[in-house]
Amino acid sequence: MDLVSTKTKYAFLGEWNKWTAVSQQRIDSIVTNPEKTQTIITLQGESYEIVQLAVYHHSLPSSIINCQISPSNSVGQLVITPSDVFCR
């Protein structure tokens, strides 16, 4: 019996430099498309704030992604696909 799913492609580990890595004050939503090929994590924060997020991705080195919060709506988005992790 295989106890580890071979479908696991990534793990969102949360804010790199915070005691509480995932909080309701920072993470507004986590949405995965129906095909399960893209996940968008919406962040809240201060305009121009840089949020450091830790992500494990099967095809990339484990990394810290710097996401900047938009000055227009105080929101940032981390996007995870089968081949990439980026902020917009």
N, C-alpha and C positions, 0 to 999 in steps of 0.2 A: 504494500500500500504506500503510495506517494503522499507524504504529509505536507510537502511544500508545493504550492501551485507553481507550475511552469509558466503561468500567464502573468505573473507579477513582473511589471516592467519598470515601475518607479515607486518611490515613497516620498511623500512630502513630509519633511521633518520639522518644519516650522522656522520661527525666527532663531537665527544663529546665536545671538548675543542676549537672549532673554531667559529668565528663570522659567517663565511660563511660555513655552515655545509656540503654542497655538491658543490664542485668546479670542473671545467674542468681540472685544474692543478693536482688534486688528483685522481679523479674518471675517469679512462680511459674508462670503459665500464660496462654496466649492461646487462646481458644476461640471459634470462629465457628459459629453455628447452621447446619443443613443448607440453609436457604433463603438463607443469606448476607445476612440482614437485621439481624443483631446480632452484635457481637463483645464479649466480656467479657475484660478483662485483669485478672488477679488479682495483687495486690501484697502483699509481705510487708514488715513494718517494726515499729517500736516503737509501743506503745499511744499513741494521740493524735497521732502524728507526721503532719505535713502533707507530702505528696509532690507536687511540682509537675511535671505531665506536659504535654508539648507534643503537640498534635494538629492536623493539617491536615484540614479537613472541607470538602467542595465547597460546601455550602450555608450555612456559617457562617464568620465571620472566623477565620483561624488563631488559635489561642488556647492559653493556658496554663490548665490545669485543676488546681485544688487538691483533692487527694484526702486525706481523713483516714483514718488507719489505725484500725481498731476496737480499743477497749480489751479487748473480750471474747475475741478470737481472733487479734489482731495481723495482721489481713488487711484490705485495702481492694480495691474493684473499680471499674475504669473501664469504663463501658458506652458503646459507640458504635453508633448506629442510623443509618438513612438521614437522619433529621432532627434528631438531637440527640447531644450528648456530655455525660455526667454521671458523678458518682461516687456509689457507694452503700456 
